[in-house]
Amino acid sequence: MSAAPAFNHPAPVRNLIGELPTSPIGDVAALGRGNPEVIPLWFGEGDLTTPAFINEAATAALKAGHTFYTWQRGIPELRAALAKYTSNLYGIDCKSDRITVTGSGMQAIVLACQAIVGPGDNAVLVSPVWPNIVSSVEAMGGEARQVTLTSHANGSWSLDLDKIFAAVDERTRLIFVNSPSNPTGWMMPSDQQAALLDFCRRKKIWLMADEVYARLVYDRNAAPSFLEHAGPTDPLIVVQSFSKPWAMTGWRLGWMTSPHEFGELIAKVIQYNISGSPAFLQYGALAAIEHGEEFLKTMVDRCRAGRDIVIQRLAANPKVRVARPEAAFYAFFAVEGMTDSLKFASRLVTEAKVGVAPGIAFGNGGEGFLRLCFASAPERLSRAMDRVESLIGKP
């Protein structure tokens, strides 16, 4: 990640915060954001707005006066609906006392890090990975130890569990896995999930699973989940979000599934952060959970079509190495001769007018790659690929 600008003020802040790096994704976006000529495929969101039935539910809640302080762990109706959704999706018995609604999936990660990681501790992270988890650990004074996925010649990815086990020591408090993966689209196999959870049980350390892309899968209804292997008291925190499946990125609502006791602890941490997520927004989220399956199918079909367009064009180019992702909505591809992904992504914005994320933003194993979000209309993606080819060369 890019070096942080110097904090130039006579009143000091914590060094750890003042020295947090800026995201290279933001650096690239700053070059073209707001320019109507740029096709922005840098962030993890599509071009669909939130569906009307969700907006209408939130509007009705506003009109009904749901504008006061609310439950720190979420309104009871939403927690109950999320427990039912989780139980049905994974064939388990999930009670609502394990559900905590948060102000985004990102906030769930930060809250968990606040509760678990302290100065001198470390967290083991599977990389390439969304960069915010690294900074979340470091902001708490912890060390982020990245274990890199293996990149194969055909562009696919796999995980060597022994590398994770070897990275754990007496100061490890947390193992973090993002599956389906942002940026690679890799999905952790169910047998590896079971083995890793068993390891965490034996070592008495927390396992946090970012499963935000669990429903954006192209060959099944949902990705394998750690929840399918866990009991209600296991040291497991599963983070999910309304953002991706239901086009609600700007709503900033997510949830975590954890042991009840941990959820009660997190309620106190929420109290000292934002008190609780806005009630009227939660009623919109409730509509998404109870009535959103048809829209979700539309979203998956749209992303599948986008994946086919982008991967077909990239895979046909001899200068590009890419695999068809199993899940999520990103193409993570390497370009022959590219050694500085931030510089290359910056050129794509300024010269070709296409915004992508540089691989260096995703930590170890990310350099040499670019991430392109294909959750957009087919014609938009076709124009973007024409422009990408104008810079890297046509096949």
PyMOL commands that set and color helices and strands:
alter all, ss='L'
color gray80, all
select helices_A, chain A and resi 15-18+24-32+52-63+76-90+96-98+105-116+132-139+161-167+190-203+226-229+249-251+260-271+279-291+293-315+341-352+359-362+378-392
alter helices_A, ss='H'
color red, helices_A
select strands_A, chain A and resi 39-40+99-102+122-127+143-148+150-151+157-158+172-178+206-210+236-241+254-257+320-321+330-335+354-355+357-358+369-373
alter strands_A, ss='S'
color yellow, strands_A
deselect
rebuild
show_as cartoon
